[in-house]
């Protein structure tokens, strides 16, 4: 989705993930562009395959659950350790 599309009401659910790494503009590129880009889930599945994407999303969700649990525990203990005040 481009900036113009993002500023308009959604016509349907579009799930995107921000992916950090090297991106290639064409198959023939030898040097990628480093950064983080929003990538629609449907493109990830088309390019990487359903099984791979589901595996990586499950790993991501498990890590986010672990981090959330840790952050809640630290908040209850009164330990900000770099989090917002």
ABEGO torsion letter per residue (X at the ends): XBAAAAABBBABBBBBBBBBEBBBABAABABBBBEBBBBBAAAAAAAAEAAAAAAAAAAAAAAAAAAAAAAAAAAAAGBAGGBBX
